[in-house]
Amino acid sequence: MPETPDNSASIRGFALYIGLDEVAAAASGTTIGEIVDSLRNVIERTVPGTETHAAVAYAPAAQRGKNLDIVRLALREPRAVAELLPKKPVKTSGVTIDFSRKRVVINDDVAPLTYKEFELLQYLVLREGVTVERGAIIDTLWAASDVDRPNSRTIDVHVRRLRAKLEPFDDIVRTVRGIGYRFDRHADVAIDYGTGRSPDLF
């Protein structure tokens, strides 16, 4: 007998879930309808005047599983829903910058950053809150002989591409007009520095 949850509540009835299909009932010489009527008669004889309501659970013939579980799910019995339905993955909201794996994860998806774009982001992250001049970024991340070495104007293109791949968290890389760029972390940003010391950290 279930316990009363608290002093202000009382039991007002019950639901009896029965896992039984028409084939099994017919094999025993009866029908679902006759069984329902028999149960109602038992209740009426036991407690005259008791109201009853029967709900039949339908499911595709090909649906696999125990009849009782299918009935409980079809009638949305809370415990069955919690225990038997597959759990939906929880979608976390945020961005993780992982130095050890050289990757950025945004809302559980890996952002398609190039190696150079990650280096650029890492360079700014390691100087969190500090405005870094364009020239300093270029001299650190590109050798003087690099054919794709940007100048102080075309570095903006690299930053713009990086920001596009960080959406909707693109505001963590800010432009400081006339100077350069700055990494600003907020509550949705996590940084995994790994176990080793980055060669860029000095």
N, C-alpha and C positions, 0 to 999 in steps of 0.2 A: 504494500500500500504506500503510495507516494506521500512524503511528508508535506505539510503545509509550509510554504516558503516563509511566511511571517504571520503575526497575529492579526494583520489587517486583511488577509486573503483567505478564501475558502474554496474548496474544490466544488466546481459547478457541473462537472460532467467528465467524460473521458472519450478518447478516440481509440478504437481498436483497429489496427492495420492487419489485414489478412492477405497473405501472398498465395493466391489460388487462381489458376487460369481455367478457362472454360473446358479445355480438353480434360484436365484432371478432374474437374467436377463431373463431367459427363461419364468419365470412366468409373466413377463411384455411384452412378445412377441418379445424379441430381443436376441442378443448375445453380448458377450464381444467384439468380433471383430467388430461388427456393431457399437457399441458405440464408439470405438476407431476411426473408420473411420469418424463418424459424428463429433467428436471433431476436428479431423484434418481438415475436410472441413470448420468448423466454423473459425478455425485459418487462413486457407488459404484465405478465403473470407475477413476476417478482416484485415490481414496483408499479402498480397500476397508475396510468395517467402520465407516465414518463414520455417525453417527446424524443423522437429519434430522427436521424437524418443519415441516409446512406449515399456515399459518393463512390462511383466506380472509376477505377483508374485504367485508362487506355494507354497502350504503348505499341509501337511497331512490332510486328511478329518477329522481325529479325533482331530486335534489341536484345543484347546479351545481359545476363545478370540474374540474380535471384529474384523471384517474383515479389517477395516482401520488400526488397530494396527498391525495385521499380515502382511499387505502389507508394512507398514512403516518399520517393523523389517526385513522383507525379502529383502527389497531394501536398508537396512542399513542406513536409514535416521538418521542422528546424534542425533537429539533430542530424537527420539524413542529409540535408543540404550541406551542413557543415562537415560531415564525415565522408560523404560519398562523392560529392562533386569535385572535379579537379580544381586545385587551388590556382587562382589566377596570379601570375607573377606580379609582384609589387614593382611598379615603375618608380624608381627613385628619381628625384629631380636634383640635378647638380652636375658639376664638372670635377673630374679628378685628373690631376696632372701627375703622371707617373714617370719619374726620372729613370728608374731602373729599367723599365720596359720601353722607354722612349715613346710614350703614347699618351693621348688625351682621350678620356672617356666622358662623353656628354650624354646624360640621361640613359646610361647603360649601353650606349653605342660608341664604338671607337671612331673618333674623328679622323678623316683621311688626310692628315698632315704629312707633308713631305719631310725628309730628314732636315732640310734647311729651315723649314717653317718651325719644326720642333726646337731646333737650336735657337732660333730667334726668340721663341716664347720662353725657353729655359733661361736664356740670358737675361730677359726682363724679370722673370720670376725671382731669380737669385738676387735681384736688386729691388725687391718689392718696396714700393712707395717712393723710389728714387727716380727722378727724371733723367733718362740717359740720352745723350746727344746722338744724332744720327751718325756722325762720323765715328764715334766710339763703337757703335754696333757694327758698322761696316768693317772697320779695321780688325775687330775681334773675330767676326764670323767669316770674312772673306779674305783670302790672300791677295796681295797686290797683283799677282799674275793671273788671277781667276778671270776667265773670259766673261763670266756672268756677274762680275763684281758690280754692284749698283753704285750710283753716286748719291749724294745727299738728297736728290729729288726723286730718283727712281726707287729708293728704299721704301717710299710711301706705298708703292705698288705691292711690295712684299708684305707689308703690314696689313694692307687692305685685304689681300688674299687670306692671310692668317685669320683676320677678324671674321671673314665670311665663313670660315670653317669652324669658328668657335660659337657661332650663333646657337642659341639665344643669349650666350654669355660673352658676346663680343666686347662688352664694355669693360672687361677686365684689362684690356690693352687700350690705354688712352693716349691720345695725341696731345702733347703740350705745345701749343702753337709757337712756332719760331724757335723751338729748342729740340724736342725729340719725342720720346715715348716713355710711358710709365705703366708698370703693372700694379693694378689695384685689386686686391683680393676682397671678396665679400663672403657672406655666410654660406653660399652655395658652392664655394670652391674648396677643394681639398687637395693638398700637395703631398705626394709620396716621394720623399727624398731618397728612398732606398737605404742600403746599408753602407755604401761607400761614399767617399767624398768626390764631388764632381770636379773635374779638372778646370771647370769654368768658375769655380768658387774661390775667390781670392780677396 
